[in-house]
Amino acid sequence: MCHRSVGLVQGAVEAAGISTASVALRPEITLGTKVPRAAYLRFPLGNPFGEPNEPAQHHRILEDLLVLLETATEPTVIELPYRWRRWGKWL
């Protein structure tokens, strides 16, 4: 699903009274959709929760999103500290 679509869906779900938080791999697009809460990760497109076969990393990212969901008091996009370690394979 593209970043714009996620932002639009997130806005509609929020309008129905359900809080949301999304993952952004392209923050410049995500910011343009005015999402209420998002976490930016420096990962390649298609890998929003990190490297394959790294369940501990996936869990940490999910936990960070849940904390963002609970603590954000205004619309925000935060950057999470995780980095892709295998960039060489993708360049």
Secondary structure by P-SEA (a helix, b strand, c coil): ccaaaaaaaaaaaaaacccbbbbbccaaaaaaacccbbbbbcccccccccccccaaaaaaaaaaaaaaaaccccccccccccccccccccc
